[in-house]
């Protein structure tokens, strides 16, 4: 089954059409593979980032096949630097800025000055903060300036840059990751050439019939 979609993510600034949204990809795949055609094992979406494939795994997860976006060293814009209570030890950028911190404790303590942060508009992009995890391979958080929701609970698309970054740091291609928002989220990730495979669970929290 192939579906075409052109999605805008909730929480983004008005009139920003998202180039890649893990939320929409995972939710759409869950609806198709769990409810609309439960006999199917794979669904493919035509998107602004090319063909995105989601498949059922043997352990009841959904695996998203996303493009790898390795980040490159970059300068940190002043509004972002001024908004942070902890300075990063490394700054990189792909679509999103990737800010590296020395440890999970520092990452957990990051606070954003919203007034400073909202002085910059990153369009499709946001700000990822990451560090080596205490109990997983790496941890992260994700913030979007000028958005209705400052901190995203779990961001699949952020791992398109996080996975190649941590691959370059560690040489590993398989990772257990945790996004340490208030809600938290666990992801299993694989670097496969120029693709990033992100595996996780999805649940149905409501159904309705509209007439």
Secondary structure, 3 states (H helix, E strand, C coil): CEEECCCCCCCCCCCCCCCCCHHHHHHHHHHHHHHHCCCCCEEEEEECCEEEEEEECCCCCEEEEEECCCCEECCCCHHHHHHECCCCCEEEECCCEEEECCCHHHHHCCCECHHHHCCCCCCCCCEEEEEECCCCCEEEEEECCCCCCCECCCCCCCHHHHHHHHHHHHCCCEEEEEECCCCCEEEEEEEECCEEEEEECCCCCCCCCCC
